[in-house]
Amino acid sequence: MTTAQQSQAAPVTHPNAPVLPAARAAGCPFDPAPDIERALREEPITRATLWDGTSCWLVTRHEDVRAVLGDPRFSADAARPGFPFIAAGGRELAASTPTFMRMDDPAHARIRRMLTSDFMVKKIEAMRPEMQRLADDLLDRMTDGRTSADLVTEFALPLPSLVMCLILGIPYEDHAFLQERSHVVNPRSAPEDVRAGLSEPPEYLLRLVEAKRREPDDRIISRLVARGELDDTEIASMGRLLLFAGHEPTANMTALGTLALLRNPAQLARLRRDPSLTEGAVEELLRYLTIAHNGLPRVATEDVTLDGHTIRAGEGVICTLNSANRDDDVFPSGETLDVGREARRHLAFGFGVHQCLGQSLARVELQIALETLVRRLPGLRLDVPFEDIAFRNDMGVYGVHALPVAW
């Protein structure tokens, strides 16, 4: 029996090991789960127990998370034996929708290069005026004759959805259909829910691929068709990944970031007084909230020693980004929101070759959303008690289900 097979056949469990996904403490919705915080303080590299009773390594410290994510000996390939899935739906999702996010180089690099130019900083910055126009239009509609609304459905969600439709070449009138179905791409859903929800978007995108072949434009899907390196199914899968990954995290960050500022009025007041803090405030909110709250999974392809711990080939690793972003050795008083902090070393977008491809887009969208809300709605406030807000604890991307606000 190989080392990898041994590690899977007889997982090591510990009576006090954190259970993943870890539950947040009631009343502390912005903080990592207590078990994750405890691991960061007491045993930054430790064993954890997954939902199905198997064991994996839990890595919580900033330095160690960077080490794992930057080391090619830790694979992102979900098909490898020992790959740790945070929930049952994760295995179904990986099998149903193989993407370059779950590939290793050179296959990962080959596909990623097809998209790199579309998300370069210069190209994204050139889109800033159009994104600002979309943000202003949404706020115009949201505030027209009203003094309250759900910020999620009327601003935070449609803004990045519309932007991604623009980038991909999806007709404006179809954005709502695809936006409504994005919630099924969730590793914490039950497997049967994942299967049921994954059918419509690919069928739509396959039809769109064929339409772009007949009438090409200069958007991503059309150019992938013109390259001729991927078949229609692969292009549709790529489009679905970009659509969902490109709008749901940004939408959740917009709403959750707004809520965090409303709960920290002194920080919100600083932004109102000095809009030049917006860019840094976005980085701080990304650090402080870290909506990829379940961590990033990897599996060792050979034995690796990390800070005195030997991780065997075939053993899974979960790197918790939210704990790494609260590491006091890197971010003193990391539990505190400080819009003036230099937070650029955060790991909210991951690290290494799999670092988020769309991070430049997300940054610009968040800067526009935050600046526009702060400037145009000086009286923005919660319209329900904070205790009544429902958080997305059961979802792969953290946030709030709704955010009733008034102005």
N, C-alpha and C positions, 0 to 999 in steps of 0.2 A: 504493500500500500504506500502511495506517495505521501509526502508531507502535507500537500494540499488536501488529499483525501482524508488523512488522519484528522486534520483540523476541522473538517466538516462533519466527520463521523462522530467525534467526541468533543463537542464544544465545551470549553471551560466556563462554568458559571460561578458566580460569587453571590453569597446571600445579600450583600449590601450593594450589588452592582446597580447602577441606574438602569431603568427600563425605558427603552426608546419606542415611540416618541415620548419624551418626557412632558409631564403636565406642568403648566405654569401655575404659580400661586394665585389664588383668588385675590383680587384687589391690586395686583402688580402686573398689569397687562403689557407694560413696555419692557419688562425685565425678562431675561432668560429663565427657564424653569429652575426651581431651587436645586434639583439634583445636578443640573449642569453647572450652576454657579458653585455648588459645593465641590464638584470635581475640579473646577478651575482653581479653587483655593487650596484644596487638600491633596489631590492626586490628578494632575493635569493629563496624564496618560493612564487610562484605566480600562478595565473590562466593563462592558455593558451588555444588557440582555435585550434582544429585539422582540417584537410583537409575537413571533412564532416560537419563542423560547430558545432560539439559537443565540450564540454569543458573538460579539465583535469587539473591536477596540474603539474606545472613545477618546478623541484628541481634542482638547479644549483651549490650549494656550496659543497665543498669537504666533510665537516663534515655531512651535511644533506644527501648527496647521499649515503655515507657509512651507515648512520642510516637506510635509506629506504631499501637498498639492503641487509642489515644484519638482517632485522626484518621479521620474518615469517608471520606477519600480513599483509604483502604486497605480494600478490600472483603473480607468473610468469605464471599462467595457462591462456592461451589465450582463453579458452572456457568460462571463467567466465564472467557474465554480467558486463559491465563497463570497460573491458580491453581495453586500448587505443592503437589503431593501427595508426602508423605514416602515413600510406597511404593505399589506397584501396587494393593494392596487398597484404598487410600484412595479412589481414583477409583470403584471398584466400590461401595464402601460409601456414598459420597456420592450416587451415582446411584440406588442401591437404596433408600436410607432418607433422603430429603430431610427435614431438620429445620430449626427456626428458628435453630439454632446456625450454620447455613450460609446464612442469609439476612441481608440488610441492612435497615435501617429504610426505610420504615415497616412492611413485612411482619413483620420480626423483632419490633418493638416490639408490634405488635398481638397476636401469639401469646404473647409473653412476659408481657404484662399479664394474660392468662387464668390464669397460674400464680403471679404474684407474691405474692398474699395467702397462699398455702399455705406459702411459705417465709420469711415474715417472722419476725424474731427472736422476737417475743412468742409467736407460735403454736408455733414450734419449742421454745421454753423450756417451754411448757405440756406438751409431750410428754416432757420429761426423765424424770419418774418412770417412765413406761412403758418408755422405752429402758433405764433403769437396771435395771428388772425383767428385761427380756430379757437384758441382759448378765450379771446374776447367775444367771439360769436356765442360760444356756449354760456358765458357769464351773462351776456345780454339777454339771452332767452331765459336763463335761470332766474334773473332778477326782474324781469319784465312784469310789473304789476304785482309782484309778490314780495314778501319779507321773510320767507322761509322755504327750505327745500332739502332734499337728500343730496348731499354733496357727492356721494358715490355715483348714483345713477345719472345725475345731471351735469357733472363736471369731471370728476376724477376718472371715471371709466370711459366715457366717450372720447375724451381728448386723446389718449394714447391709441385707442382703437382706430380713430379716424386717421391719425398719423401713420399707423402701420398699414392701413388700407392704401394710403397715398404712396408709401414706399414700395409696397408689393404690387401695386397696380390693380387693386380690388375696387370695383365700382362703389362709390360712396353709399348708394342706396342699399348695399348688401352688408354694411358693417354691423348693423344691429343683429342680423341673423347669426353671424359668426361670433359676435361678442357674447350673445346669450349662451352659446354652447361652449365657451372657453372653460367654464367651471368643471366640466367633466374631465379635463386633463389634469387630474389631481391624484397623486400617488396614494393619498390617504382615503380615497373612495374604495368601496367594495369592488372586487374584480368584475362582478356582473354589471355594475354601474359604469365602470370604465368601458367594457365591451359595448354596452348599449349606446353610450354617448359618443363613441369615436367614429360612427359611420357617416353621419351627414357632412361634416366639413370636408373629408377627403373626396366624397362624391362631387361636392360643389367645386373643389379646387381642381379636380380632374377635368371638369367641364371648362373651367377657367383656363387651364393649360392649353386645351384644344382651341379655345377662342383666341388666345395670345398667338398661337401658331398661325391662325388665319389673319389676325390684325395685331401685329406686334407694336409695342411701345418701348419706352426706355426705362421701364420699371423692372424690379428684380425678377419676377416670375417670367416675364417675356425674355429677359436676357439669359436666364437659365435654359429656357427652351432653345434659344438661338445658339448657345454654346454646344449643345448636342452631346454633353458628357453624362447626363442623367436621363433615365427614362421618365415617362409621365408620372408614374407612381412615386418615384423618388422626388420629383419636383413638387408634387402635391404634398408629400410628407414634409419636405423642407418648408413649404409655404405655411403649413399648419404650425410647425414648430415656431417659425418666426412670428406668425400672427399672435399666437398665444403667449409665447415668452416675451414678445415685444410690447404687449399692452397690459396684461394682468398684473405683473409685478409693479410697473410704473403707476397703475391705477391705485393699487393698494398702498404704495409709498405715499402718493399724493394725499389720500384720505387719512392714513395713519399719521403722517407727518403733520398734517393740519391739526389733528386731534392732539398730538404731543405738544404742539405750540400753544393750543388753547389751554392745555393743562399746565403750561409753564408761561404764564402771562408776562413775566419779566423778560423772557427771551423773545417773545413775540413783539413786545414793545421796542426792544433793541432793533429788530428788523424794520419796524415801522419808522424808527428814527433814522436808520442808516441802511438803505436798500443795497448798498455796496457789499453788505454782509451776506447777501443771498447765496452766492456761489459756495461760500464756505459753510453756510447753514445747511445747504443740501448735503454736503459731505458729512456733516455732523449728524444729520437726521438718518442718513444711510447707515452710519456707524451705530448710532444709538438704538435704532429700531431693528435693523438686520432682518428683513422679512423672509429671507431664506432660512427659516427658524429651525428646520429639521436637520440642517447640516448637509455636507457634501459627502457622498459615499465613494469609497475606493476599495480595492482589494489588492493585497500584496502579490506580486508575481515571483518574488524570491524573498528569502529571509532578509529582514532589514532591522538594524538596531537603531532605536530612536530614544535618546535620552536615557539610556540604560535598559530599555525594554526591547526584547526581541519579538518582532512581529513576524510570524512564520508565513511562508508562501501559502496562499490560499485563504488567509485570514482577512476578514473584512475590517474596514476602518470607517468610522463616521467622524468627520471633522466639523465641529460645531462653530460656525462663523459668528454667531451672536455672542458666544463666550469669548472668542478671540478678540472681538471688537470691544469687550469690556475689560480686557486685560490691563490692570493698573500699571504694569511695567511699560506699556506702550502708550496707554491713554490714562494718565492720572485722574482719579475721581471719575472713572469711566461710567459709573452709574448715573452721572449728572449730565443733563443736556446743556451744552454751552455752544451757542451759535458762533462764538468767536474763536472756538478751538481750531487748531490745525489738525484736521482729521483725515488727511489724504492717505494715510497708511492703512486705512480700514480695509477689511476683506469682504465687504458686502457683495462685491462682484466676483468673489473667488480669487484665485491666484494661479499662476502658471499658464500652461498652454491652453487650458480650458476656461480661462478667465472670460467673463461675459463679453460676447462679441458686440452686443448693443449698448455697452455702458456709456459711450459718448452720447448716443441718442437719449438714453434714460436721464442722463445728467441735464441735458438741455431742456427736455420736457419738464423735469422737476423744477428747474430754475424758473422757467416761464410760468408754470402753474403756481408756484409759491409766490413769486413776485406779483403776479396778477391778482391773486386772492388778497394778499396783504395790502396792495395799493388800492384796489377797487372796493373792498369791503372792510372799511375801518371798524365797523361795528360787529364784525363776525363773532358769533358765539354759539355754543351748543344750545339746541332747542329741546333737549331731553336731559334728564339727570345722567351724569357720567356712568352711574351704576347700571343704567338700562341699555347701554351700548353693547351689542353682540359682537364679540371678536371671533376671528376665523381660526380658532384653536384647532379645528379639525381639518384644516386645509393645508396643502403643501406650501402655499404662499400666504404669509401672515397678513392680517389687516383687519378691517371691520366690514361686516356685511352691509351696514348702512351707517350714514353719519348725518342725522338730522341737524341742520344748522339754521340760524336766523341772523338777520343783520339790521 
